[in-house]
Amino acid sequence: MPRISSLVLTLFLICIFSCQKKEETNATKAVLYPNQDAPLALLMREMFLDMEEIKLSVENKEALKSYLEKHKDILSAIPTNPKVKTEQFQLMGNAYLESLTTLENSSEDLLIDNYQAVVNTCLGCHQQYCPGPIQKINKLIKE
């Protein structure tokens, strides 16, 4: 009988510790993406990945793919907080799209400068609206 009690206690403790581990994992995920799955947040994550690809193309002096059509959704995607969609946000979104257009149409000698301009428009907007990703965006800066 003591063996059964010991076994039950052991199983009970395993269940408790495994549940705690699972809760920590979920908490970590929530912190990783505080804006969850709002369309604008999802688009911004894709835009970052696109910018990493653009950075590589600029560094390798390769032809750039066009991301303009995809990134135009920045003006219409639903944000986590609807109050974000102000007139200033629209102006900054349009400035980003203009700088992206300029980059995509750049001559080779202006490619790096125009790439930096795109990254700077990202930083400018995030300084106003959502500062969380700034550290990540800084990784896009061409050294």
One Martini backbone bead per residue (centre of mass of N, CA, C, O) as a GRO file, in nm:
protein
  143
    1MET     BB    1   0.055   0.063  -0.021
    2PRO     BB    2   0.293   0.270  -0.008
    3ARG     BB    3   0.358   0.249  -0.312
    4ILE     BB    4   0.095   0.372  -0.418
    5SER     BB    5   0.122   0.643  -0.273
    6SER     BB    6   0.388   0.718  -0.403
    7LEU     BB    7   0.289   0.706  -0.696
    8VAL     BB    8   0.063   0.915  -0.672
    9LEU     BB    9   0.243   1.147  -0.576
   10THR     BB   10   0.428   1.152  -0.821
   11LEU     BB   11   0.208   1.205  -1.035
   12PHE     BB   12   0.106   1.465  -0.910
   13LEU     BB   13   0.374   1.625  -0.934
   14ILE     BB   14   0.405   1.602  -1.237
   15CYS     BB   15   0.147   1.753  -1.311
   16ILE     BB   16   0.213   2.019  -1.178
   17PHE     BB   17   0.486   2.078  -1.327
   18SER     BB   18   0.373   2.058  -1.616
   19CYS     BB   19   0.167   2.289  -1.591
   20GLN     BB   20   0.366   2.513  -1.520
   21LYS     BB   21   0.531   2.497  -1.782
   22LYS     BB   22   0.298   2.565  -1.974
   23GLU     BB   23   0.232   2.846  -1.860
   24GLU     BB   24   0.509   2.971  -1.925
   25THR     BB   25   0.492   2.938  -2.229
   26ASN     BB   26   0.239   3.116  -2.270
   27ALA     BB   27   0.361   3.372  -2.144
   28THR     BB   28   0.591   3.401  -2.344
   29LYS     BB   29   0.418   3.433  -2.596
   30ALA     BB   30   0.266   3.689  -2.505
   31VAL     BB   31   0.525   3.866  -2.489
   32LEU     BB   32   0.623   3.828  -2.779
   33TYR     BB   33   0.296   3.898  -2.861
   34PRO     BB   34   0.111   4.155  -2.744
   35ASN     BB   35  -0.082   4.194  -3.023
   36GLN     BB   36  -0.121   3.937  -3.143
   37ASP     BB   37  -0.372   3.901  -3.425
   38ALA     BB   38  -0.373   4.156  -3.556
   39PRO     BB   39  -0.346   4.254  -3.872
   40LEU     BB   40  -0.123   4.468  -3.822
   41ALA     BB   41   0.070   4.289  -3.661
   42LEU     BB   42   0.109   4.074  -3.880
   43LEU     BB   43   0.214   4.265  -4.097
   44MET     BB   44   0.461   4.371  -3.943
   45ARG     BB   45   0.605   4.100  -3.931
   46GLU     BB   46   0.627   4.068  -4.239
   47MET     BB   47   0.778   4.332  -4.293
   48PHE     BB   48   1.031   4.255  -4.144
   49LEU     BB   49   1.103   4.012  -4.321
   50ASP     BB   50   1.120   4.177  -4.579
   51MET     BB   51   1.348   4.365  -4.481
   52GLU     BB   52   1.557   4.144  -4.457
   53GLU     BB   53   1.558   4.078  -4.759
   54ILE     BB   54   1.632   4.358  -4.858
   55LYS     BB   55   1.899   4.381  -4.713
   56LEU     BB   56   2.035   4.147  -4.862
   57SER     BB   57   2.003   4.264  -5.145
   58VAL     BB   58   2.166   4.518  -5.093
   59GLU     BB   59   2.431   4.383  -4.999
   60ASN     BB   60   2.432   4.195  -5.282
   61LYS     BB   61   2.330   4.356  -5.529
   62GLU     BB   62   2.031   4.289  -5.578
   63ALA     BB   63   1.739   4.251  -5.685
   64LEU     BB   64   1.431   4.376  -5.609
   65LYS     BB   65   1.155   4.312  -5.468
   66SER     BB   66   0.814   4.363  -5.450
   67TYR     BB   67   0.614   4.512  -5.161
   68LEU     BB   68   0.397   4.730  -5.202
   69GLU     BB   69   0.120   4.588  -5.217
   70LYS     BB   70   0.140   4.452  -4.940
   71HIS     BB   71   0.211   4.724  -4.768
   72LYS     BB   72  -0.057   4.890  -4.820
   73ASP     BB   73  -0.215   4.759  -4.573
   74ILE     BB   74  -0.129   4.962  -4.351
   75LEU     BB   75  -0.388   5.155  -4.405
   76SER     BB   76  -0.622   4.904  -4.343
   77ALA     BB   77  -0.537   4.759  -4.110
   78ILE     BB   78  -0.624   4.621  -3.815
   79PRO     BB   79  -0.581   4.717  -3.504
   80THR     BB   80  -0.567   4.668  -3.176
   81ASN     BB   81  -0.589   4.988  -3.163
   82PRO     BB   82  -0.802   5.215  -3.308
   83LYS     BB   83  -0.652   5.487  -3.213
   84VAL     BB   84  -0.405   5.464  -3.414
   85LYS     BB   85  -0.591   5.564  -3.660
   86THR     BB   86  -0.465   5.835  -3.757
   87GLU     BB   87  -0.358   6.087  -3.945
   88GLN     BB   88  -0.060   6.041  -3.875
   89PHE     BB   89  -0.049   5.746  -3.952
   90GLN     BB   90  -0.118   5.789  -4.249
   91LEU     BB   91   0.126   5.967  -4.312
   92MET     BB   92   0.341   5.756  -4.228
   93GLY     BB   93   0.247   5.534  -4.419
   94ASN     BB   94   0.292   5.700  -4.678
   95ALA     BB   95   0.593   5.751  -4.631
   96TYR     BB   96   0.675   5.460  -4.643
   97LEU     BB   97   0.568   5.397  -4.931
   98GLU     BB   98   0.746   5.609  -5.068
   99SER     BB   99   1.021   5.493  -4.975
  100LEU     BB  100   0.976   5.217  -5.107
  101THR     BB  101   0.946   5.315  -5.395
  102THR     BB  102   1.222   5.447  -5.413
  103LEU     BB  103   1.381   5.191  -5.359
  104GLU     BB  104   1.263   5.013  -5.596
  105ASN     BB  105   1.376   5.267  -5.802
  106SER     BB  106   1.670   5.245  -5.761
  107SER     BB  107   1.976   5.305  -5.789
  108GLU     BB  108   2.265   5.162  -5.697
  109ASP     BB  109   2.390   5.430  -5.559
  110LEU     BB  110   2.100   5.463  -5.370
  111LEU     BB  111   2.021   5.207  -5.212
  112ILE     BB  112   2.126   5.248  -4.921
  113ASP     BB  113   1.991   5.521  -4.860
  114ASN     BB  114   1.697   5.422  -4.922
  115TYR     BB  115   1.692   5.203  -4.714
  116GLN     BB  116   1.737   5.385  -4.465
  117ALA     BB  117   1.477   5.547  -4.508
  118VAL     BB  118   1.284   5.319  -4.451
  119VAL     BB  119   1.379   5.255  -4.164
  120ASN     BB  120   1.325   5.545  -4.056
  121THR     BB  121   1.017   5.534  -4.092
  122CYS     BB  122   0.973   5.310  -3.893
  123LEU     BB  123   1.096   5.447  -3.646
  124GLY     BB  124   0.921   5.703  -3.640
  125CYS     BB  125   0.653   5.559  -3.589
  126HIS     BB  126   0.738   5.384  -3.337
  127GLN     BB  127   0.794   5.631  -3.155
  128GLN     BB  128   0.479   5.708  -3.152
  129TYR     BB  129   0.313   5.414  -3.121
  130CYS     BB  130   0.533   5.143  -3.107
  131PRO     BB  131   0.823   5.080  -2.930
  132GLY     BB  132   0.887   4.774  -2.904
  133PRO     BB  133   1.036   4.722  -3.208
  134ILE     BB  134   1.294   4.901  -3.221
  135GLN     BB  135   1.521   4.699  -3.162
  136LYS     BB  136   1.457   4.526  -3.411
  137ILE     BB  137   1.481   4.749  -3.629
  138ASN     BB  138   1.783   4.816  -3.574
  139LYS     BB  139   1.880   4.551  -3.726
  140LEU     BB  140   1.831   4.686  -4.019
  141ILE     BB  141   2.068   4.848  -4.004
  142LYS     BB  142   2.315   4.964  -4.200
  143GLU     BB  143   2.678   4.935  -4.151
   0.00000   0.00000   0.00000
